[in-house]
Structures are given as structure tokens and as C-alpha cells.
């Protein structure tokens, strides 16, 4: 089992255990509320009895609620969620800070760039309507028709991440919140070397070569007839958001927060494909490189829900989503190639940009322990999905036609996921 799947299973087990504990607790009769009757007034008139109900919620907050809320008939200046202390008298803070450390995994885009020929031999293509009969080609008797080496061999390592939110209460149940999320640069690299002595070990074929079944037609040297290949890729992510949060109470044990705000997301990527060959002379390295940049800005909506399993332990769920405008751009360069038909150098550059729509969805599930009235800690699992993105590997076009690199592919998607641990400070 992969390590990143262990935490969701633990959270599921914890939640089920909490549900059972909550159900068992609900079956036990609670203490009857006490009603305190004040002494009669000096005038001889009898005063009305005052409510002596304890505030509901974590007992670690009871002392603060008694002092700040329920003994002062839920004054508006204290920001109580209700005006009735006999129900959920929850006094939200004026300020809060949430900080989380995460360890994120990122999905890898699919791009195959080359393969090793199994048992190659030289020959001439037979007349089949696809080329002249005197065209020199390479036959692979093992019929390895698929290009298997590429980005999947250069998977990203999991990377550390940090996220912080700062909120200020601007109305009785409304907060203005700002947040920033950063993930360390994802990097991946892989190499493929020839295991055959055919052509002095230069028997790797790239997707520049035309292929038909087991027939390969070398096109661009040193990508074709290569001795070794290497792919490198990297990706960077950061996000800034500003939200309005409205707190509400659906049930005494279920505070709910509705979220609406503006968010900016930046994703930048690099991809490089190198091929080495010494078949036609000194070792030559050809390079195909692409860079992309995505700038997303738009509105998001969502909500947070907190369920108190017992007096100090709760589960939290987070959900965000929105449609964004995405200004995406790419720059590509192919250099140090040689056309094997004309023996002319092959060097090409291109760029492209596009403004379109992209979507961003975020989710999270956490379990939280309330340590004091102003401090809580939590552990959880988060995920982030982005669609209609310009990914660097998807900009690679195995063509030398004029203008082939002047395009932009923005059909990619990215999925980030990983465990998190954090704390919230309220005052």
C-alpha cells in the first residue's frame, strides 16, 4: 500500500469510531438543567427566574463562554452566533490564524518520447503505397510498436508545502480572510540507454521517426539512431486568495461556514528531452525544450463544516470550487538536430498563448483537537484538482514543419493530494 493512502484510511477509521462514540453518548440521559431563583427584590416584588443553562460546545470553551457570552445575555458586541444562551452560544474570535504543513503528491502528464528497438535489422520498405520501395528503413523483429519511454519514467517526488490563512471578524458573523499556499518545486528525471550492440549501440528511436508496425524510418538525428535519452521535468505552484466567510449554526454540534471569494493560481512548468548519438561522428546531443505558464484568476465558492463528535474532538470538511480565466503561454525550442533525408541542420523555435477557462476544485477532511479556548491542532488529508491547463510536456510536437511549435495545448489537468498537519490560534 502506498504511504499516501494510509492517512485517509486512518481518518475513516477515526470518523467511524467517533460516530459510534457519539451515538453511545446520545443514548445516555444528560443532566437536567438547573434553574436558579434570585432573592426577592427589596421592594417586595418577585423577580423572574434567570436561565442557568450551560453553553453547549467543547468544555474547553465553557469558561470563556460563561465569562464572555452566556452570563451577559449574548450581547452583539461579543459576536454570539445566537441571541439565546439556551441554544448554541458560540462566541467566535475577532482574529484567527490557521497554518498547515503538507506533503504533496502531483499527477504526471503522459508523454512518450522514444523506445529501444528490440532486434533491429536494415532493409528496404516494400511497395505498400506509403513510400518508395527503395526507402532504407529499420525493421524490428520483436515488433515493439509502442513508444514506452517518457514522462511516466520521470515521476515527480513528493514535495513539502505550506499554507496559511489570516481572518478578521468584520461583522457579527462575517469574516474577511486572506490565504497563501505554496508547494516546493516538483522535479523528475529519467534516462534510457541502449542495451544492444546494433549500430554501435545507437538503436533508440524517437517519435520523430515515422513508424508502421515494426518499421521505423529515422528522421531527425540524434533523436533517432540515439545511444541514450533523458527526460527532465519540473513544476511550480502557488495560490493567493481573499474570501468572505459567513458563519452559521445548523445544529448545536454542526457549525457551518459559507465561503465566497477571489483566488489567483499560478502554475509554471519546464520539460526537456535530450538524445545522444555518436553514429555519424563525435557525440552529438539534441535537445527539445518547452516551458509553460498558467495564470488563473476567478471567483470561488464553498463551505466548511465542523462536527463535534464529543466535547473536545471534532471532524472538519472543506470544499471549494470555481471557474477561472486562465492566461496560458508556452515557449518551445528544438535545437542541434539533423534531417537524415536532406542532411540539413534542424533548429526550430515557437511560442503560443491563449486566454480560456479553467476550473479549480479543492477538498479536505481533518480531525481537530481543541486544546484550549484559543488553540486547536488538526491532522487531515487535502486534494486540489485543476483542469484545462497548459502543461509543458503537452507542448512537444514531433514535427519539423514550419510553425509546428507555434501552438498552445491547454487540455491538461493536474491533481495534487497529500496529508497535512496544522494548528489554529484564535483571539
Buried (B, 14 or more C-beta within 10 A) or exposed (E): EEEBEEBBEEBEEBBEEBEEEBEEEEEEEEEEEEEEEEEEEEEEEEEEEEEEBBBBBBEBBBEBBBEBBBEEBBEEEBBBBBEBBBBBBBBBBEEBEBBBEBBBBBBBBEBBBBBBBBBBEEEEBEEEEEBEEEBEBBBBEEEBEEBEBBBBBBBBEBBEBBBBBBBEBEEEBEBBBBBEBBBBEBBBBBBBEBEBEBBEBBBBBBBBBBBEEBBBBBBBBBBBBBBBBBBBBBBBBEBBBEBBBBBEBEEBBBBBBEBBBBBBBBBBBBBBBBBBBBBEEEEBBBBBBBBBBBBBBBEBEBBBBBBBBEBBBBBBBBBBEBBBEBBBBBBBBBBBBBBBEEEEEBEBEBBBEBEEEBBBBBBBBBBBBBEEBBBBEBBBBBBBBBBBBBBBBBBBBBBBEEEBBBBBBBEBBBBBBBBBBBBBBBE
